[in-house]
Amino acid sequence: VTGFGPSMRPMFNPGDPLLVDRGVTTVEIDAIYFFRLGKHGFIKILQRVPRGEEVILRAKSKNPDYDAFDIDGAADFQVLGRVLTGWKSEQF
């Protein structure tokens, strides 16, 4: 998978190849995931956050210009895989 957009800089750059474990379809640990929210695909850090009796997910970017957003149980949400590693490119 390759990500597009600068939201995960400086961890990796747009277009960098990412190795994704597509066998992971649930968020059991806080990590970087490839997921779908509605019709849109995202690559973000998903953090499990307790909220009352349930646990919601907070999607976070590495780039401070991008705000975190919460995903609750009512969202049209699907985990497509967990990002295991990435190859960060550098432009000279």
N, C-alpha and C positions, 0 to 999 in steps of 0.2 A: 504494500500500500504506500502511496505517497500522499502527504498532506499538502494543502495549498492554503496560503494566507499566513501572515506573520504572528498568529496568536500564540504559538509555542516557542518563539524565539526567546532566549538564546539556546534552548535545549536542542532544537533542530530547526532547519530552515525550510521554507516552502519548496516542495519538490524532492526533498531528501527521501530516500527509500527507507521504509520501516518494516521490520519483521514482526508480523502479527500472528498470535496463536488464535486461530479461528475456532478452536475447540472450547474456548472460554466464552460462555454466554450469560454469565451472571457476575455481579460485583461482590466478591467475597473479601477482597482486600483493597485498600487504597492503592491505586496504580494508574497508569495511562491506558486508556481504552479507546478503541474505535467503536463508535456507536451511532445509532440513528435516532433522531428525535423528530417525529413527524416525517416529512419528506427530505429532511436535511441530514447529512452526515457530518460527524464531528470527530476530532481526535483531541481529547482533553484528559487531564487528571480528574478522576472521579474519587471524591472523598465521601465516606459514609458519615452522616451527621445525625445524631439522635434528635428527634423532634417529638416530644410527648411519648406516646406509646410506640411510635414507628421510627424507622430510620429512612431518611431521605438521602438523595445523592446531591452533592454539590460539584458542579463542573467548573474546573479552574484552568486557567491558562497560565503559562510562564511569563508571558509578556504583560507587564503591569498596565498597559493601555487597554486591556480587555477585562471587563468585569466578570466575576464569577456569577453563575446562575444555578438555581436549585431545580431539581427534577423530583417530582413527587409520584406517588403510585398511580395517579390518574393520567399521567402523560403517556402518549404513544411513543414508547421507548423500547429499543432493542439493542443489546450488546452484540456487536459483530465480531469482537475479539479483543484481546489484551495485547498492547504493544510490548514486545520483549526487548527490542534493541533498535537502534537507528544509526544510520551512517550520516554524520553531519558534514555537509559540504562547506567549503570556504571559497569565496570569490576573491580574486586578486586583481 
